[in-house]
Amino acid sequence: MLKGRAKFLEKSWVIGLARFFSTAIYCIGFVSVIIGLASATHTDGNKGWAFFVFIPVFVLAAVAIHESGHFVAARRLGMLVSQGRILFFELLARQHHWKMRMCRPQVRTRASGYVVAIPNFSRSVRRQFVFFALGGPAANITATVVFSVLGAWALSSDISAILFAFAMLNFCYALANLIPNARIGSDGYIVIKNLFGEIDEASLTISKLLWLSYEGTTAERLPISDLKRLDEQPEPMPLLRRWFSMKAAQNESRWADAVSEADASEENFSKLDASLRQPGVLLMADFFRIERAFSQAMFSENPVDLPESAFESTAWSSPHLKPRCQALNYALSGDISKCEELLVSSQTHANESLDRALHESEATIRNSIRAKCKHAACT
């Protein structure tokens, strides 16, 4: 019965109702900001510019507060936060800092922001997802209380209306996100799904494999049973299985096998339905092609044949790939000094990743490149 309640939320008419009510609540919050700013600027015509400037600022602030709540909740729960988005800004976590950029034009999401957090599988996954989802609305409710108190304190000034408006915006943002919308995976839906429904097995398996990787388990040591579950899922899940298989082959210097896995993935990509060709899947295809060219070069001892444009899509998340490929080309030409310089650059970038398995994997690959460099120097 409880599982049926969660399934009920996935019916199309329920999703339609959830979308209607959440949109209505967002509109109330937006109108509140307009009214508050209009009230504050009404007495002084010279302040009219604030009416236009602060609307996007307030919306950005409310979204930032919401996503910060998710971030704080995730960290307190022991989850690993890898990336996020606040309106038009993308964020990527590194070992010692965060990277930020304007969102890629081709990336479209139904959410105004998100935080990607990988659960800690040594603890209750359901509990983590529930409190992680509640963290965003909780932050907005906290902001509602704070700015309401500040508005009451400044009741005699023009700024009071603005403070109350921002408090109302935060309240509406929290309430809208708590409405269970299965289509966008709202916070309310995540809470109900984890309390009363079943967690998607494919998502759970991917999360577990990513958690193991971030904890330092390299591809060849990942649980075979979990990898096989990916093959049992519809596309693009089997592509992830091929990715781990290719990385395992690279880690063990089985370059021909790595090329074969990459070639098989290309065949998978060619058969993908158009609806599955999302930015994340297309980015995976770019990674496969780079690693395929690199593995082929290691196997044949011919230079990596890739244009500069091949690295454009991967430079944001994996800046170590380009100098690693360049280092191999210099290794094959016998230029030990330039090869080592680029390997150090690749190492610096790779070690900034939160993925500890990547640190070990790239160290192994760098040693293989150095071996090629010594061989070329001796011949």
C-alpha positions as a Markdown table, in Angstrom:
| # | Residue | x | y | z |
|---|---|---|---|---|
| 1 | Met | 0.0 | 0.0 | 0.0 |
| 2 | Leu | 2.7 | 2.4 | 0.9 |
| 3 | Lys | 4.6 | 1.6 | -2.3 |
| 4 | Gly | 1.4 | 2.3 | -4.2 |
| 5 | Arg | 1.3 | 5.8 | -2.8 |
| 6 | Ala | 4.6 | 6.6 | -4.3 |
| 7 | Lys | 3.7 | 5.0 | -7.6 |
| 8 | Phe | 0.5 | 7.0 | -7.6 |
| 9 | Leu | 2.5 | 10.2 | -7.8 |
| 10 | Glu | 3.9 | 9.1 | -11.2 |
| 11 | Lys | 0.5 | 9.2 | -12.9 |
| 12 | Ser | 0.3 | 11.9 | -15.6 |
| 13 | Trp | -2.7 | 13.8 | -14.2 |
| 14 | Val | -1.0 | 13.9 | -10.7 |
| 15 | Ile | 2.1 | 15.3 | -12.3 |
| 16 | Gly | 0.0 | 17.9 | -14.1 |
| 17 | Leu | -1.7 | 19.0 | -10.8 |
| 18 | Ala | 1.7 | 19.2 | -9.1 |
| 19 | Arg | 3.1 | 21.3 | -11.9 |
| 20 | Phe | 0.0 | 23.6 | -11.7 |
| 21 | Phe | 0.2 | 24.2 | -8.0 |
| 22 | Ser | 3.9 | 24.6 | -7.9 |
| 23 | Thr | 3.8 | 27.1 | -10.7 |
| 24 | Ala | 1.0 | 29.0 | -9.0 |
| 25 | Ile | 3.0 | 29.2 | -5.8 |
| 26 | Tyr | 6.1 | 30.4 | -7.6 |
| 27 | Cys | 4.0 | 33.2 | -9.2 |
| 28 | Ile | 2.8 | 34.2 | -5.8 |
| 29 | Gly | 6.3 | 34.6 | -4.6 |
| 30 | Phe | 7.3 | 36.5 | -7.7 |
| 31 | Val | 4.4 | 38.9 | -7.4 |
| 32 | Ser | 5.2 | 39.4 | -3.7 |
| 33 | Val | 8.7 | 40.6 | -4.7 |
| 34 | Ile | 7.2 | 43.0 | -7.3 |
| 35 | Ile | 4.7 | 44.4 | -4.7 |
| 36 | Gly | 7.4 | 44.8 | -2.1 |
| 37 | Leu | 9.8 | 46.6 | -4.4 |
| 38 | Ala | 7.0 | 48.8 | -5.8 |
| 39 | Ser | 6.1 | 49.8 | -2.2 |
| 40 | Ala | 9.6 | 50.6 | -1.3 |
| 41 | Thr | 10.2 | 52.7 | -4.4 |
| 42 | His | 6.9 | 54.4 | -4.5 |
| 43 | Thr | 7.9 | 57.3 | -2.2 |
| 44 | Asp | 11.0 | 58.2 | -4.1 |
| 45 | Gly | 11.2 | 58.3 | -7.9 |
| 46 | Asn | 14.9 | 58.2 | -7.8 |
| 47 | Lys | 14.8 | 54.7 | -6.5 |
| 48 | Gly | 12.8 | 53.4 | -9.4 |
| 49 | Trp | 15.8 | 51.5 | -10.8 |
| 50 | Ala | 15.8 | 49.2 | -7.8 |
| 51 | Phe | 12.5 | 47.8 | -9.0 |
| 52 | Phe | 14.1 | 46.2 | -11.9 |
| 53 | Val | 17.6 | 45.4 | -10.5 |
| 54 | Phe | 16.5 | 43.5 | -7.4 |
| 55 | Ile | 14.0 | 41.1 | -9.0 |
| 56 | Pro | 16.7 | 38.8 | -10.5 |
| 57 | Val | 18.9 | 39.4 | -7.5 |
| 58 | Phe | 16.2 | 38.2 | -5.1 |
| 59 | Val | 15.4 | 35.1 | -7.3 |
| 60 | Leu | 19.1 | 34.2 | -7.5 |
| 61 | Ala | 19.4 | 34.7 | -3.8 |
| 62 | Ala | 16.4 | 32.4 | -3.0 |
| 63 | Val | 17.7 | 29.7 | -5.3 |
| 64 | Ala | 21.2 | 30.0 | -3.8 |
| 65 | Ile | 19.8 | 29.7 | -0.3 |
| 66 | His | 17.8 | 26.6 | -1.4 |
| 67 | Glu | 20.8 | 24.9 | -3.0 |
| 68 | Ser | 23.1 | 25.8 | 0.0 |
| 69 | Gly | 20.6 | 24.0 | 2.2 |
| 70 | His | 21.0 | 20.9 | 0.1 |
| 71 | Phe | 24.8 | 21.3 | 0.2 |
| 72 | Val | 24.9 | 21.7 | 4.0 |
| 73 | Ala | 22.6 | 18.8 | 4.5 |
| 74 | Ala | 24.6 | 16.6 | 2.2 |
| 75 | Arg | 27.9 | 17.4 | 4.0 |
| 76 | Arg | 26.4 | 16.8 | 7.4 |
| 77 | Leu | 25.1 | 13.4 | 6.2 |
| 78 | Gly | 28.5 | 12.4 | 5.0 |
| 79 | Met | 27.4 | 12.5 | 1.3 |
| 80 | Leu | 29.9 | 13.5 | -1.4 |
| 81 | Val | 28.9 | 16.7 | -3.3 |
| 82 | Ser | 30.4 | 16.7 | -6.8 |
| 83 | Gln | 28.7 | 19.5 | -8.6 |
| 84 | Gly | 25.8 | 21.9 | -8.6 |
| 85 | Arg | 23.9 | 24.6 | -10.5 |
| 86 | Ile | 22.3 | 27.9 | -9.4 |
| 87 | Leu | 20.2 | 29.4 | -12.3 |
| 88 | Phe | 22.8 | 30.2 | -15.0 |
| 89 | Phe | 25.9 | 29.2 | -13.0 |
| 90 | Glu | 27.5 | 25.7 | -13.0 |
| 91 | Leu | 29.7 | 24.6 | -10.1 |
| 92 | Leu | 32.2 | 21.8 | -9.9 |
| 93 | Ala | 33.9 | 20.6 | -6.8 |
| 94 | Arg | 37.6 | 20.0 | -6.7 |
| 95 | Gln | 39.9 | 18.9 | -3.9 |
| 96 | His | 40.8 | 22.4 | -2.7 |
| 97 | His | 38.3 | 24.7 | -4.5 |
| 98 | Trp | 35.2 | 25.1 | -6.5 |
| 99 | Lys | 35.1 | 25.9 | -10.2 |
| 100 | Met | 32.3 | 28.1 | -11.6 |
| 101 | Arg | 31.2 | 28.9 | -15.2 |
| 102 | Met | 28.1 | 30.1 | -17.0 |
| 103 | Cys | 25.9 | 27.2 | -18.0 |
| 104 | Arg | 26.5 | 25.6 | -21.4 |
| 105 | Pro | 23.9 | 26.7 | -23.9 |
| 106 | Gln | 23.0 | 23.1 | -24.9 |
| 107 | Val | 22.2 | 22.1 | -21.3 |
| 108 | Arg | 18.6 | 22.5 | -20.3 |
| 109 | Thr | 17.0 | 21.4 | -17.1 |
| 110 | Arg | 13.6 | 21.7 | -15.6 |
| 111 | Ala | 15.0 | 22.8 | -12.3 |
| 112 | Ser | 16.3 | 26.3 | -11.5 |
| 113 | Gly | 19.1 | 24.7 | -9.6 |
| 114 | Tyr | 20.4 | 21.4 | -8.3 |
| 115 | Val | 23.1 | 19.8 | -6.1 |
| 116 | Val | 24.6 | 16.4 | -7.2 |
| 117 | Ala | 25.4 | 14.4 | -4.0 |
| 118 | Ile | 26.6 | 10.8 | -3.9 |
| 119 | Pro | 25.3 | 8.9 | -0.9 |
| 120 | Asn | 27.6 | 7.2 | 1.6 |
| 121 | Phe | 26.9 | 3.5 | 1.3 |
| 122 | Ser | 28.2 | 2.7 | 4.7 |
| 123 | Arg | 25.0 | 4.4 | 6.1 |
| 124 | Ser | 21.3 | 4.3 | 5.4 |
| 125 | Val | 20.9 | 5.6 | 1.8 |
| 126 | Arg | 17.1 | 6.3 | 2.2 |
| 127 | Arg | 17.8 | 8.4 | 5.3 |
| 128 | Gln | 20.4 | 10.4 | 3.4 |
| 129 | Phe | 18.2 | 11.1 | 0.4 |
| 130 | Val | 15.3 | 12.2 | 2.7 |
| 131 | Phe | 17.2 | 14.7 | 4.8 |
| 132 | Phe | 19.2 | 15.8 | 1.7 |
| 133 | Ala | 16.0 | 16.6 | -0.1 |
| 134 | Leu | 14.6 | 18.4 | 3.0 |
| 135 | Gly | 17.7 | 20.5 | 3.4 |
| 136 | Gly | 16.8 | 22.9 | 0.6 |
| 137 | Pro | 13.2 | 23.8 | 1.8 |
| 138 | Ala | 14.6 | 24.0 | 5.4 |
| 139 | Ala | 17.1 | 26.6 | 4.3 |
| 140 | Asn | 14.3 | 28.7 | 2.6 |
| 141 | Ile | 12.1 | 28.4 | 5.7 |
| 142 | Thr | 14.9 | 29.6 | 7.9 |
| 143 | Ala | 15.4 | 32.5 | 5.5 |
| 144 | Thr | 11.7 | 33.2 | 5.7 |
| 145 | Val | 11.9 | 33.5 | 9.5 |
| 146 | Val | 15.0 | 35.6 | 9.5 |
| 147 | Phe | 13.8 | 38.1 | 6.9 |
| 148 | Ser | 10.4 | 38.3 | 8.5 |
| 149 | Val | 12.0 | 39.2 | 11.8 |
| 150 | Leu | 14.2 | 41.8 | 10.1 |
| 151 | Gly | 11.2 | 43.2 | 8.3 |
| 152 | Ala | 9.3 | 43.6 | 11.5 |
| 153 | Trp | 12.3 | 45.3 | 13.1 |
| 154 | Ala | 12.5 | 47.8 | 10.2 |
| 155 | Leu | 8.8 | 48.3 | 10.1 |
| 156 | Ser | 9.0 | 52.1 | 10.0 |
| 157 | Ser | 11.3 | 52.2 | 6.9 |
| 158 | Asp | 10.8 | 51.6 | 3.2 |
| 159 | Ile | 13.1 | 48.5 | 3.3 |
| 160 | Ser | 10.6 | 46.6 | 5.5 |
| 161 | Ala | 8.4 | 45.8 | 2.5 |
| 162 | Ile | 11.4 | 44.5 | 0.6 |
| 163 | Leu | 12.4 | 42.3 | 3.5 |
| 164 | Phe | 8.9 | 40.9 | 3.9 |
| 165 | Ala | 8.7 | 40.3 | 0.1 |
| 166 | Phe | 12.0 | 38.3 | 0.1 |
| 167 | Ala | 10.7 | 36.3 | 3.1 |
| 168 | Met | 7.6 | 35.5 | 1.1 |
| 169 | Leu | 9.6 | 34.5 | -1.9 |
| 170 | Asn | 11.6 | 32.1 | 0.2 |
| 171 | Phe | 8.5 | 30.6 | 1.8 |
| 172 | Cys | 6.9 | 30.1 | -1.7 |
| 173 | Tyr | 10.1 | 28.6 | -3.0 |
| 174 | Ala | 10.2 | 26.1 | -0.1 |
| 175 | Leu | 6.5 | 25.2 | -0.5 |
| 176 | Ala | 6.7 | 24.8 | -4.3 |
| 177 | Asn | 9.6 | 22.4 | -3.9 |
| 178 | Leu | 7.8 | 20.3 | -1.3 |
| 179 | Ile | 5.0 | 19.6 | -3.8 |
| 180 | Pro | 5.7 | 16.0 | -5.0 |
| 181 | Asn | 6.4 | 16.4 | -8.8 |
| 182 | Ala | 7.7 | 13.1 | -10.3 |
| 183 | Arg | 8.5 | 14.8 | -13.6 |
| 184 | Ile | 11.2 | 17.0 | -12.2 |
| 185 | Gly | 12.0 | 14.9 | -9.2 |
| 186 | Ser | 11.1 | 17.7 | -6.7 |
| 187 | Asp | 12.2 | 17.6 | -3.1 |
| 188 | Gly | 8.8 | 16.5 | -2.0 |
| 189 | Tyr | 8.8 | 13.6 | -4.5 |
| 190 | Ile | 12.2 | 12.5 | -3.4 |
| 191 | Val | 11.1 | 12.4 | 0.3 |
| 192 | Ile | 7.9 | 10.4 | -0.4 |
| 193 | Lys | 9.7 | 8.0 | -2.8 |
| 194 | Asn | 12.4 | 7.2 | -0.2 |
| 195 | Leu | 9.9 | 6.9 | 2.6 |
| 196 | Phe | 7.2 | 4.9 | 0.9 |
| 197 | Gly | 8.4 | 3.8 | -2.5 |
| 198 | Glu | 11.3 | 1.9 | -4.1 |
| 199 | Ile | 14.6 | 3.4 | -5.0 |
| 200 | Asp | 15.4 | 2.9 | -8.7 |
| 201 | Glu | 17.8 | 0.0 | -8.9 |
| 202 | Ala | 19.8 | 1.5 | -11.8 |
| 203 | Ser | 20.3 | 4.8 | -10.0 |
| 204 | Leu | 21.3 | 3.0 | -6.8 |
| 205 | Thr | 23.8 | 0.8 | -8.6 |
| 206 | Ile | 25.4 | 3.8 | -10.4 |
| 207 | Ser | 25.5 | 5.8 | -7.1 |
| 208 | Lys | 27.2 | 2.8 | -5.4 |
| 209 | Leu | 29.8 | 2.4 | -8.2 |
| 210 | Leu | 30.5 | 6.2 | -8.1 |
| 211 | Trp | 30.8 | 6.1 | -4.3 |
| 212 | Leu | 33.3 | 3.3 | -4.5 |
| 213 | Ser | 35.3 | 5.1 | -7.2 |
| 214 | Tyr | 35.4 | 8.3 | -5.2 |
| 215 | Glu | 36.5 | 6.3 | -2.2 |
| 216 | Gly | 39.5 | 4.9 | -4.2 |
| 217 | Thr | 38.3 | 1.7 | -5.8 |
| 218 | Thr | 39.7 | 1.5 | -9.3 |
| 219 | Ala | 37.6 | 0.1 | -12.2 |
| 220 | Glu | 39.3 | -3.4 | -12.2 |
| 221 | Arg | 38.4 | -3.8 | -8.5 |
| 222 | Leu | 34.7 | -2.7 | -8.7 |
| 223 | Pro | 32.2 | -5.5 | -7.7 |
| 224 | Ile | 31.4 | -7.6 | -10.8 |
| 225 | Ser | 27.8 | -8.1 | -9.5 |
| 226 | Asp | 27.1 | -4.4 | -9.6 |
| 227 | Leu | 28.7 | -4.0 | -13.0 |
| 228 | Lys | 26.5 | -6.8 | -14.4 |
| 229 | Arg | 23.4 | -5.0 | -13.1 |
| 230 | Leu | 24.2 | -2.1 | -15.5 |
| 231 | Asp | 24.1 | -4.5 | -18.4 |
| 232 | Glu | 20.6 | -5.6 | -17.3 |
| 233 | Gln | 19.3 | -2.0 | -17.5 |
| 234 | Pro | 18.1 | -0.2 | -20.6 |
| 235 | Glu | 20.5 | 2.2 | -22.4 |
| 236 | Pro | 22.4 | 4.2 | -21.6 |
| 237 | Met | 23.3 | 2.2 | -18.5 |
| 238 | Pro | 25.3 | -0.5 | -20.4 |
| 239 | Leu | 27.5 | 2.3 | -21.7 |
| 240 | Leu | 28.6 | 2.9 | -18.1 |
| 241 | Arg | 29.5 | -0.8 | -17.9 |
| 242 | Arg | 31.7 | -0.4 | -21.0 |
| 243 | Trp | 33.3 | 2.7 | -19.5 |
| 244 | Phe | 34.4 | 0.9 | -16.4 |
| 245 | Ser | 35.6 | -2.1 | -18.5 |
| 246 | Met | 37.6 | 0.2 | -20.7 |
| 247 | Lys | 39.2 | 1.9 | -17.7 |
| 248 | Ala | 40.0 | -1.4 | -16.1 |
| 249 | Ala | 41.8 | -2.4 | -19.3 |
| 250 | Gln | 43.8 | 0.8 | -19.3 |
| 251 | Asn | 44.7 | 0.3 | -15.7 |
| 252 | Glu | 46.1 | -3.1 | -16.5 |
| 253 | Ser | 47.8 | -1.9 | -19.7 |
| 254 | Arg | 45.5 | -4.1 | -21.9 |
| 255 | Trp | 45.4 | -1.4 | -24.6 |
| 256 | Ala | 43.9 | -3.5 | -27.3 |
| 257 | Asp | 41.0 | -4.5 | -25.0 |
| 258 | Ala | 40.5 | -0.8 | -24.1 |
| 259 | Val | 40.2 | 0.0 | -27.8 |
| 260 | Ser | 37.7 | -2.8 | -28.3 |
| 261 | Glu | 35.5 | -1.6 | -25.5 |
| 262 | Ala | 35.6 | 2.0 | -26.9 |
| 263 | Asp | 34.7 | 0.7 | -30.4 |
| 264 | Ala | 31.8 | -1.3 | -28.9 |
| 265 | Ser | 30.6 | 1.8 | -27.1 |
| 266 | Glu | 30.6 | 3.7 | -30.4 |
| 267 | Glu | 28.3 | 1.1 | -31.8 |
| 268 | Asn | 26.0 | 1.5 | -28.8 |
| 269 | Phe | 25.9 | 5.3 | -29.3 |
| 270 | Ser | 24.9 | 4.9 | -32.9 |
| 271 | Lys | 21.9 | 2.8 | -31.9 |
| 272 | Leu | 20.7 | 5.2 | -29.1 |
| 273 | Asp | 17.3 | 6.6 | -29.5 |
| 274 | Ala | 17.3 | 10.4 | -30.1 |
| 275 | Ser | 15.5 | 11.0 | -26.8 |
| 276 | Leu | 18.5 | 9.5 | -25.0 |
| 277 | Arg | 21.1 | 11.7 | -26.7 |
| 278 | Gln | 21.2 | 14.1 | -23.8 |
| 279 | Pro | 24.2 | 16.4 | -23.0 |
| 280 | Gly | 25.5 | 14.0 | -20.4 |
| 281 | Val | 25.4 | 11.0 | -22.8 |
| 282 | Leu | 27.0 | 13.0 | -25.6 |
| 283 | Leu | 29.8 | 14.1 | -23.2 |
| 284 | Met | 30.4 | 10.4 | -22.3 |
| 285 | Ala | 30.8 | 9.8 | -26.1 |
| 286 | Asp | 33.5 | 12.4 | -26.2 |
| 287 | Phe | 35.3 | 10.8 | -23.3 |
| 288 | Phe | 35.2 | 7.4 | -25.0 |
| 289 | Arg | 36.7 | 8.9 | -28.2 |
| 290 | Ile | 39.5 | 10.5 | -26.4 |
| 291 | Glu | 40.4 | 7.4 | -24.4 |
| 292 | Arg | 40.0 | 5.3 | -27.6 |
| 293 | Ala | 42.5 | 7.5 | -29.4 |
| 294 | Phe | 44.9 | 7.4 | -26.5 |
| 295 | Ser | 44.7 | 3.6 | -26.0 |
| 296 | Gln | 45.2 | 3.1 | -29.8 |
| 297 | Ala | 48.3 | 5.2 | -29.6 |
| 298 | Met | 49.6 | 3.3 | -26.6 |
| 299 | Phe | 49.0 | 0.0 | -28.5 |
| 300 | Ser | 50.3 | 1.0 | -31.9 |
| 301 | Glu | 53.0 | 3.4 | -30.6 |
| 302 | Asn | 51.7 | 6.0 | -33.1 |
| 303 | Pro | 50.9 | 9.6 | -32.0 |
| 304 | Val | 47.4 | 10.4 | -30.6 |
| 305 | Asp | 45.5 | 11.7 | -33.6 |
| 306 | Leu | 43.0 | 14.2 | -32.2 |
| 307 | Pro | 42.2 | 17.8 | -33.1 |
| 308 | Glu | 42.2 | 20.5 | -30.4 |
| 309 | Ser | 38.4 | 20.7 | -30.5 |
| 310 | Ala | 38.2 | 17.1 | -29.3 |
| 311 | Phe | 39.1 | 18.3 | -25.8 |
| 312 | Glu | 36.7 | 21.3 | -25.6 |
| 313 | Ser | 33.8 | 19.5 | -24.0 |
| 314 | Thr | 36.0 | 17.6 | -21.5 |
| 315 | Ala | 38.3 | 20.4 | -20.3 |
| 316 | Trp | 35.9 | 21.6 | -17.6 |
| 317 | Ser | 35.6 | 18.3 | -15.7 |
| 318 | Ser | 38.7 | 16.5 | -16.9 |
| 319 | Pro | 41.5 | 18.9 | -17.7 |
| 320 | His | 44.1 | 16.2 | -17.2 |
| 321 | Leu | 43.2 | 14.4 | -20.5 |
| 322 | Lys | 44.8 | 16.9 | -22.9 |
| 323 | Pro | 48.2 | 17.1 | -21.3 |
| 324 | Arg | 48.2 | 13.4 | -20.9 |
| 325 | Cys | 47.6 | 12.8 | -24.6 |
| 326 | Gln | 50.2 | 15.4 | -25.5 |
| 327 | Ala | 52.7 | 13.8 | -23.1 |
| 328 | Leu | 52.3 | 10.5 | -24.9 |
| 329 | Asn | 53.0 | 12.1 | -28.3 |
| 330 | Tyr | 56.3 | 13.6 | -26.9 |
| 331 | Ala | 57.1 | 10.3 | -25.3 |
| 332 | Leu | 56.8 | 8.5 | -28.6 |
| 333 | Ser | 59.1 | 11.1 | -30.2 |
| 334 | Gly | 61.7 | 10.7 | -27.5 |
| 335 | Asp | 61.4 | 14.2 | -26.0 |
| 336 | Ile | 61.7 | 13.1 | -22.3 |
| 337 | Ser | 61.8 | 16.7 | -21.0 |
| 338 | Lys | 58.6 | 17.9 | -22.6 |
| 339 | Cys | 56.9 | 14.6 | -21.9 |
| 340 | Glu | 57.7 | 14.9 | -18.2 |
| 341 | Glu | 56.6 | 18.5 | -18.1 |
| 342 | Leu | 53.2 | 17.6 | -19.5 |
| 343 | Leu | 52.8 | 14.6 | -17.2 |
| 344 | Val | 53.3 | 16.8 | -14.2 |
| 345 | Ser | 50.6 | 19.1 | -15.5 |
| 346 | Ser | 48.3 | 16.2 | -16.1 |
| 347 | Gln | 49.0 | 14.9 | -12.6 |
| 348 | Thr | 48.3 | 18.3 | -11.0 |
| 349 | His | 44.9 | 18.4 | -12.7 |
| 350 | Ala | 44.0 | 14.8 | -12.0 |
| 351 | Asn | 44.9 | 15.1 | -8.3 |
| 352 | Glu | 42.5 | 18.0 | -8.0 |
| 353 | Ser | 39.6 | 15.6 | -8.8 |
| 354 | Leu | 37.5 | 14.3 | -5.9 |
| 355 | Asp | 37.6 | 10.9 | -7.5 |
| 356 | Arg | 40.4 | 9.0 | -5.6 |
| 357 | Ala | 40.3 | 6.1 | -8.0 |
| 358 | Leu | 41.2 | 8.6 | -10.8 |
| 359 | His | 44.4 | 9.5 | -8.9 |
| 360 | Glu | 45.6 | 5.9 | -8.8 |
| 361 | Ser | 44.5 | 5.2 | -12.4 |
| 362 | Glu | 46.2 | 8.2 | -13.8 |
| 363 | Ala | 49.4 | 7.5 | -11.9 |
| 364 | Thr | 49.4 | 4.0 | -13.5 |
| 365 | Ile | 48.8 | 5.5 | -16.9 |
| 366 | Arg | 51.6 | 8.1 | -16.4 |
| 367 | Asn | 54.0 | 5.3 | -15.6 |
| 368 | Ser | 53.0 | 3.5 | -18.8 |
| 369 | Ile | 53.7 | 6.7 | -20.7 |
| 370 | Arg | 57.1 | 7.1 | -19.1 |
| 371 | Ala | 58.0 | 3.5 | -20.1 |
| 372 | Lys | 57.1 | 4.4 | -23.7 |
| 373 | Cys | 59.3 | 7.5 | -23.4 |
| 374 | Lys | 62.3 | 5.5 | -22.2 |
| 375 | His | 61.8 | 2.9 | -24.9 |
| 376 | Ala | 61.7 | 5.7 | -27.6 |
| 377 | Ala | 64.8 | 7.3 | -26.2 |
| 378 | Cys | 66.7 | 4.0 | -26.4 |
| 379 | Thr | 65.7 | 3.2 | -30.0 |
